[in-house]
Amino acid sequence: MTARIEFRFRRSLGKFVLDAEGEIPARGVTALFGRSGSGKTSLLRCMAGLDRAEDAYLSVAGECWHDSRSGFFLPPHQRAIGFVFQEGTLFPHLRVSANLEYGYKRAPADERSRTLQQTIEILELESLLDRYPAQLSGGERQRVAIGRALLNLPRLLLMDEPMASLDRGHKKEILPYLEKLHIDSDIPIVYVTHDLDELTRIADHLILVDQGRLTAQGPLEQILARIDLPIARESDAGAVIRTRILSHDEEYHLTQLGFSGGELTVGWIDRPAGSDIRIRIHAKDVSLAISRPGQTSILNVLPAEIREMSVHGRGRMIVRLDVGGIPLLARITQKSQIRLALKPGMKVYAQIKSVALTL
Amino acid sequence: MTPQDLDALLVTLRLALTSTVILLLLGIPLAWWLARTRCRLKTAVEAMVALPLVLPPTVLGFYLLIALSANGVLAGFWQALGGTGLAFTFSGLVIGSVLYSMPFVVQPLQNAFSSIEERTLEAASTLRASPLDRFFSVVLPLSRSGLITAATLGFAHTMGEFGVVLMIGGNIPGQTQVLSIAIYDHVESLEYDQAHLLSAGLLVFSFCLLFLIYAMLGRTNSKGLDR
């Protein structure tokens, strides 16, 4: 018996064929990332049983949900799933409280590991309970939809771009809840998104989807650091690094972070020293120097070794560095590469212009 | 009001209520099928259901009379089930009314069912609701106004029916004589006072019924339930 999720789906999607086979770890958030129309939503719907692939296999924690070879198919209402749709899709005729209870009432009573009250508290839904969905904002609706899915006591939580229909402000409002969910929950979560920023904030594992095929799958840090994948060509490509808060500098309003590659000075982070924090360093914010730069306004300069280089577009290159065993990406021009005679194995200094915080 | 008029009133109400119940029992599944199916027969069935809207009631009544008469198709089936003749009976009237009022029930229901998004039903299916459960917990409550409209139109249309009833029910007081026919009889025998009484009664009743229904629908809408 394995707690993880194993799947294989083959299904015609009109222009191309969904042909996906892989595994989802039993813990954490697995992001399905790809352009719109790449087949990630179809893959998610196959997992839920909303679409039925001709050739399919799905087992969740050792329990078979779909096996086309033996002709077994568990319909969605018999699967312990939670599904969060893009638009929330609440029941318009029911108040928030009845929406939340819809799946909860139907779930077996002896599996009620989480309570209504807990969920209402985590997602801060108390003040919304008596309202109808039409009286909620987009962000509130999504919060209720997440609560409703969790209260269905799922063994697999599927989220289809839950923030795609929200504007920037409402996204900011939802993200902390998703992050909280990520920490608290021991349910495996599959999260569909085409937003690189979103996925680096909440995902632990990454599956890349392109034209119905899975082009790469693995831990987030590893996949994001691969320069052979199209994801490294995105304008906001970059590495994700797990760090710990070492200290705060109140005079200059700065925070000191540590990781195996050294220390980083970043803008004030409102968390106590010792907290773990994930940061993201965009490739475009990293430049390279042969010797340690003397006088510079850049605070963060780390010794690094070039591991791999590849041409990306006209006159531009992407470089994978190793900083104390942690991968870091840098985007430079081909001209700089020639001038500095950069090549794999060389020791350089990575100058980091800015650090994006993800958690 | 003469005892005969009172009988006509009771027959009419009984007919309208019975027909409405049967119409809803048949119309709800039929409308659901029409709203969701991709079957090629759909258009043909839709046209069949809508026929009474365009046909003169006498045409429908004529064919029903033939089908219901002692050696007709429906009557044979009915007798096999242990029934007696259908023509000129109350049961025959119910059959006629159900066929005649079907479009008035099916069309509002079909519209209501079609406006329910597939997504909403999918959401219910991911929340452990079986197809039947989904129908009762999502589809019917969301179609509330369609249901009210369908029931009202079915009831009211059956109340006011004349042509089909005259053809297949005849005019047997206490059994098949309905209000519309009683009024016709009074007018023919120049009993204008009695015709007035029944007509005015029907007019006031119909207005009150519709007023009540529209008030109910208005309340439903203002609750923001109908998207």
Interface residues (C-beta under 8 A of the other chain):
Chain A: A48 L50 P75 P76 H77 Q78 R79 I81 G82 F83 F85 E87 T89 L90 F91 P92 H93 L94 Y102 G103 R106 A107 Y132 A134 Q135 R148 A149 N152
Chain B: E117 R119 T120 E122 A123 A124 S125 T126 L127 R128 A129 S130 P131 D133 S137 V138 P141 L142 R144 K223 G224 L225 R227
